[in-house]
C-alpha cells in the first residue's frame, strides 16, 4: 500500500509547513496523528511529505484537518497584518452574478472544532470577541448532513478541503448560508422600480406595504390606467383563504369572478374596481409576478420579502415596464 501524501505538516510547536517551506533533516509531524512524517525531496520527484498508512490516519482525515488549520492560519496572519484578507467568492442572490466579498473586518479570530451552546461542533468558528458569529465547515468526501444544516444556530459556509489546501485565501462556498448578497445592477434596478411604484401608488392613493404583500404594477385591462397590484403567499391561484396579514391593501378584495365562477381574494382596480385576475398577474409572461415563487410561509421574514421584491423589479425591467 502506498504512503499517505501529507500536503502540510507541523513541527513540535504546531507551526504549519509546506514542502516549499520545509527543510531536510528537521523533524515534522502529521497534523492528525502527530506521528513522524518523512520529508522527501529529490532531483526527480516533487518534494512532498509522507507517512505510513495507519488506523488513525487516512487521506480524508488528513485533508480535513489541514484545511481547517489553514483557515485558522490565514485568518490569524491577516489579523496580524502579515498577509492579505481572505476573500469569499459568492453570488448575487437574485441573478447569480459572481461577487467577491472580503471576510468582514469584525472577525477577530478562529477556533477549531468549536462546540456551540446547542451541543453541535463546527469545524471552524469565526469569532467576534468571545462569541462565535459564523462557522466554516470543510467538505472532503461527505457534505454537512441535513440534520446539522437545519440545527446550526449560526450562519455557515461549506468549503472544499482540497481547494482550501490549494489556495487558503480564496473561499468558494459549496453551501452558503451567510447573509445573502445583492449585486449593484440588481440594486439599481430595484431603485428604479421603487421610484416608479411610489409614483403610481401615490396616484392610486395606496400605501405600499413593507412586508408580506409584494407589489408590482401593470395597466388595468379595462380602464388602461397604471395601477399597483399585490402578491402574497397562498396555496393556489383563486384562493378563497383570506391573506394572513392585516391591514390588507384596500384594493385586495373578496370578489366574484365571472371567469372563475366563484369568489376569491383578488386584486381590483382602484379606479374602475375591475378584477385583475390571478392568471394574468402570475401566469401570463406579461404579468408583473410571472415566475416569482414567493419564498414566505406562515412565518414571514424581511429577507424573503426583500428578495422577492428584487425579483419582481428585475422582471419588470425585462418586460420593459421600467
C-alpha positions in Angstrom: 0.0 0.0 0.0 1.5 3.4 -0.9 2.3 6.0 1.7 -0.2 8.7 2.5 0.6 12.1 1.0 0.5 14.9 3.5 0.3 18.4 1.9 1.2 20.3 5.1 2.9 19.2 8.3 3.5 20.6 11.7 6.5 20.9 14.0 6.6 20.4 17.8 5.1 23.9 18.2 2.2 23.2 15.8 3.5 25.5 13.1 2.5 24.6 9.6 5.0 23.8 6.9 4.5 23.1 3.2 7.0 21.2 1.0 8.3 24.6 -0.1 9.0 25.9 3.4 10.2 22.6 5.0 13.9 21.8 5.4 15.6 18.5 5.0 16.8 17.0 8.3 14.2 18.6 10.5 11.5 16.6 12.4 7.9 17.0 11.2 4.7 15.5 12.4 1.4 14.6 10.8 -1.3 17.1 11.9 -3.8 14.4 12.6 -1.9 11.6 14.5 1.2 13.6 15.4 3.4 10.7 14.2 6.7 11.4 12.4 6.5 12.0 8.7 9.2 11.8 6.1 10.2 14.8 4.0 11.1 13.5 0.5 12.9 15.8 -1.8 14.9 14.8 -4.8 16.0 15.9 -8.2 13.3 13.9 -10.0 10.3 13.6 -7.7 8.3 16.7 -6.5 9.1 17.4 -2.8 6.4 16.0 -0.5 5.7 14.6 2.9 4.7 11.0 3.5 4.0 8.6 6.3 2.8 5.1 6.6 -0.8 4.2 6.4 -2.3 3.8 9.9 -5.6 3.1 11.7 -5.6 6.7 12.8 -4.9 8.5 9.5 -6.3 8.3 6.0 -6.3 10.8 3.2 -9.7 12.2 4.1 -8.8 12.9 7.7 -5.5 14.4 6.8 -7.1 16.7 4.1 -9.9 17.7 6.5 -7.6 18.6 9.4 -5.1 20.5 7.3 -7.9 22.6 5.6 -9.2 23.6 9.0 -5.7 24.6 10.2 -5.1 26.6 7.0 -8.3 28.5 7.5 -7.1 29.4 11.0 -3.7 30.3 9.8 -4.7 32.7 7.1 -7.2 34.5 9.4 -4.5 34.8 12.1 -1.9 36.1 9.7 -4.4 38.6 8.2 -5.3 40.0 11.6 -1.6 40.3 12.4 -1.1 42.3 9.2 1.2 39.6 7.7 -1.0 38.5 4.8 -3.9 39.6 2.6 -7.5 39.4 3.7 -9.3 36.1 2.9 -11.8 36.6 0.0 -15.2 34.8 -0.4 -16.3 34.0 -3.9 -20.1 34.4 -3.6 -23.0 35.1 -6.0 -25.9 37.6 -6.1 -29.0 36.1 -4.5 -31.1 37.2 -7.4 -29.2 36.9 -10.7 -26.2 34.7 -9.6 -23.6 37.2 -10.7 -20.3 36.4 -9.1 -19.4 38.7 -6.2 -16.0 38.8 -4.4 -16.5 39.6 -0.7 -13.7 40.2 1.8 -14.0 38.4 5.1 -15.6 41.0 7.4 -13.2 43.1 9.5 -15.1 42.3 12.6 -13.8 38.7 12.6 -11.2 38.7 15.3 -10.0 35.1 15.4 -11.0 31.4 14.8 -11.4 28.4 17.0 -11.1 24.9 15.6 -13.7 22.2 16.4 -15.8 24.7 18.4 -18.8 23.4 20.4 -21.9 25.7 20.2 -24.4 26.1 23.0 -26.7 23.6 21.3 -24.0 20.9 21.5 -23.1 20.9 17.8 -19.4 21.1 16.9 -18.4 23.2 13.9 -15.1 22.7 12.0 -14.0 26.4 12.3 -15.8 29.1 14.3 -15.3 32.7 13.2 -15.1 34.6 16.4 -16.1 38.2 17.2 -14.6 38.7 20.6 -15.7 35.7 22.6 -18.8 35.0 20.5 -18.9 32.6 17.6 -20.7 34.6 14.9 -20.4 32.2 12.0 -18.8 28.9 11.0 -16.8 27.2 8.2 -17.4 23.6 7.5 -14.9 21.6 5.4 -16.0 19.0 2.9 -13.6 16.4 1.7 -15.9 13.5 0.8 -19.1 14.0 2.8 -21.3 17.1 2.8 -22.7 18.6 6.0 -25.6 16.4 6.9 -29.2 17.7 6.7 -29.8 17.5 10.5 -26.7 19.6 11.3 -27.6 22.1 8.5 -31.0 22.7 10.0 -29.9 22.7 13.6 -26.9 25.1 13.3 -27.7 28.2 15.3 -25.2 30.4 13.4 -24.7 31.2 9.7 -22.2 28.9 8.0 -20.5 28.1 4.7 -19.1 24.8 3.5 -15.8 24.8 1.6 -14.0 22.1 -0.4 -11.0 20.9 1.6 -8.8 20.3 -1.5 -9.5 23.8 -2.8 -8.5 25.3 0.5 -5.2 23.4 0.5 -4.6 24.7 -3.0 -5.4 28.3 -2.0 -6.5 29.1 1.5 -7.1 32.8 0.8 -9.9 32.2 -1.7 -13.0 30.6 -0.2 -15.6 29.2 -2.7 -18.7 28.1 -0.8 -20.3 24.9 -1.8 -23.1 25.7 0.6 -23.6 29.4 1.5 -25.8 30.2 4.5 -24.2 33.6 5.2 -26.3 36.8 4.8 -27.3 37.0 1.1 -25.7 39.5 -1.2 -27.3 41.5 -4.0 -25.2 42.8 -6.9 -25.1 46.5 -7.8 -27.1 46.0 -11.0 -30.0 44.4 -9.1 -29.9 47.2 -6.5 -30.1 49.8 -9.3 -32.9 48.0 -11.0 -34.8 47.8 -7.7 -34.3 51.6 -7.1 -35.7 52.4 -10.5 -38.6 50.1 -9.8 -39.4 51.6 -6.5 -39.3 55.1 -7.9 -42.0 54.2 -10.4 -44.0 52.1 -7.9 -44.2 55.0 -5.4 -45.3 57.4 -8.2 -48.1 55.0 -9.2 -49.1 54.3 -5.6 -49.4 58.0 -4.9 -51.7 58.4 -7.9 -53.7 55.3 -6.8 -53.9 56.7 -3.2 -52.4 53.4 -2.0 -49.7 52.9 0.7 -47.0 50.4 -0.3 -46.6 47.7 2.4 -43.1 46.8 3.5 -43.7 43.1 4.4 -45.9 40.2 3.3 -47.7 41.9 0.4 -45.3 42.1 -2.5 -46.2 44.8 -5.0 -45.9 45.3 -8.8 -47.6 47.4 -11.4 -49.5 47.0 -14.6 -52.3 48.6 -16.7 -55.9 47.7 -15.7 -57.2 45.6 -18.5 -60.4 47.6 -18.6 -59.6 51.3 -18.0 -56.0 51.0 -19.1 -54.7 53.2 -16.2 -51.5 52.2 -14.4 -52.2 50.5 -11.1 -50.4 48.9 -8.2 -51.2 45.2 -7.7 -50.2 42.8 -4.9 -49.0 39.3 -4.4 -48.9 37.3 -1.2 -48.2 33.7 -0.1 -51.1 31.5 -1.0 -51.7 27.8 -1.6 -53.0 28.2 -5.1 -54.5 30.7 -7.6 -58.0 31.8 -7.0 -57.6 31.1 -3.3 -60.6 31.7 -1.1 -58.5 31.8 2.1 -58.0 35.3 3.3 -54.5 36.8 3.3 -53.0 36.2 6.8 -51.6 39.7 7.4 -53.8 42.8 8.3 -54.4 45.5 7.3 -54.9 44.3 3.8 -54.4 46.8 0.9 -57.7 48.3 0.1 -57.7 47.0 -3.5 -57.3 43.4 -2.3 -60.9 42.3 -2.0 -63.0 39.1 -1.8 -64.8 39.5 -5.1 -66.8 37.4 -7.5 -65.1 36.5 -10.8 -67.2 35.5 -13.8 -64.2 33.8 -15.4 -63.6 31.6 -12.3 -67.3 31.3 -11.4 -66.6 32.0 -7.7 -65.5 34.5 -5.2 -61.8 34.7 -4.1 -59.3 37.1 -2.7 -58.1 39.1 -5.7 -56.6 42.5 -6.8 -59.0 45.1 -8.1 -58.5 48.4 -9.9 -58.6 51.5 -7.6 -60.3 53.5 -10.5 -62.9 51.2 -12.1 -62.9 48.4 -9.4 -62.5 45.8 -12.1 -60.9 42.5 -11.1 -57.3 41.9 -12.1 -57.2 38.1 -12.4 -54.6 35.8 -10.8 -53.9 34.1 -14.0 -52.7 37.3 -15.8 -50.8 38.6 -12.8 -49.0 35.3 -12.0 -49.0 33.1 -15.1 -49.0 35.3 -18.1 -45.5 36.2 -19.3 -46.5 39.9 -19.3 -47.8 39.7 -15.8 -45.9 41.5 -13.0 -45.5 38.4 -10.8 -44.7 35.9 -13.6 -42.2 33.3 -12.5 -41.8 34.6 -9.0 -42.4 31.9 -6.4 -42.9 33.7 -3.1 -40.4 32.5 -0.5 -42.5 33.2 2.6 -44.5 30.7 4.6 -46.6 31.1 7.8 -43.6 33.0 9.4 -42.9 36.0 7.2 -39.4 37.2 7.1 -38.0 40.5 5.9 -35.2 38.8 4.0 -37.7 36.7 1.9 -39.8 39.9 1.2 -36.7 41.8 0.0 -35.5 39.0 -2.2 -38.9 38.6 -3.9 -39.3 42.3 -4.4 -35.9 42.5 -6.3 -37.0 39.5 -8.4 -40.2 41.4 -9.3 -38.2 44.5 -10.1 -35.8 42.6 -12.4 -38.7 41.0 -14.3 -40.4 44.4 -14.7 -37.1 45.6 -16.3 -37.0 42.5 -18.6 -40.5 43.1 -19.9 -39.8 46.8 -20.3 -42.1 48.2 -17.6 -39.4 50.5 -16.2 
